[in-house]
Structure formats: structure tokens, C-alpha cells
């Protein structure tokens, strides 16, 4: 169960790193790629949190 608690934090940290790379990228395609990755990782973090909440019930 503790893995489900730490995973959203890791995913959010990875999303933040992707957002930073997006902001620093000079290539349009890379900016778009890292923007999509950041959004996807944030969504995954929310889903893992939701799953952990459901499993605690």
C-alpha cells in the first residue's frame, strides 16, 4: 500500500521535470512532446491517488 502513496509524488516530480524541459526547449516538436508528457504524468498521478483512495475504503 505504501507504494501507492509514494507513486503519485514520483509521477508529479517527473511531470514537473517534463514541464521544465518543455519550458527550456527551443524546438517546437520537443516542447509539444514534453508538454504532453507532463500532462500525461499528472493525469497518471491523479489516477493512482484515486485508486489508492478507493482501495482504502
N, C-alpha and C positions, 0 to 999 in steps of 0.2 A: 504494500500500500504506500509506503514512503516513496517509492519510485514515481507514483502518480503525482505526488506532491512536488517533487523536485523537477519533473519533466516540464511543466509549464514555465518555470523560471528559466530553464535552459533554452527552451524554444523562444521565449521572449528576448533573451540575451542574443540569440542567433538572429532574430528578427531585427534587433537594434543594430547589430553589426552590418546586416544587409542594407539597412536604411542608410547607415553611414557610408558604405561603399557606393550606394546609389547617389548620394549627395556629392561624393567626390569624383564620380566617373565623368569623363569627358565624352565618351562615346554614347550616343543616344540608345543604341541597342542594349548596351550594358546597363545603362540607367533603368531602362524598362525591365530588363531581366531581374535586376536586384530589387526593384520596386515590387514586382510580382512575388519574388521570394520572400520579401519582408511581410507582405500581406498574407501570403500562404502560411508562413510560420506563426504569425499572430493568430490566424484562424485556428491552426492546429493547437496552439496553446489554450485557446478558449474551449475547444472541444475536449481536450484532455481534462481541463478543470471541471467541465460539465460532467464528464464521465466519472471523475473521482467523486464529485458531489452525489451523483446517482448511486454509486457503489456504497457510499456511507449510509444510505437510507435503509 
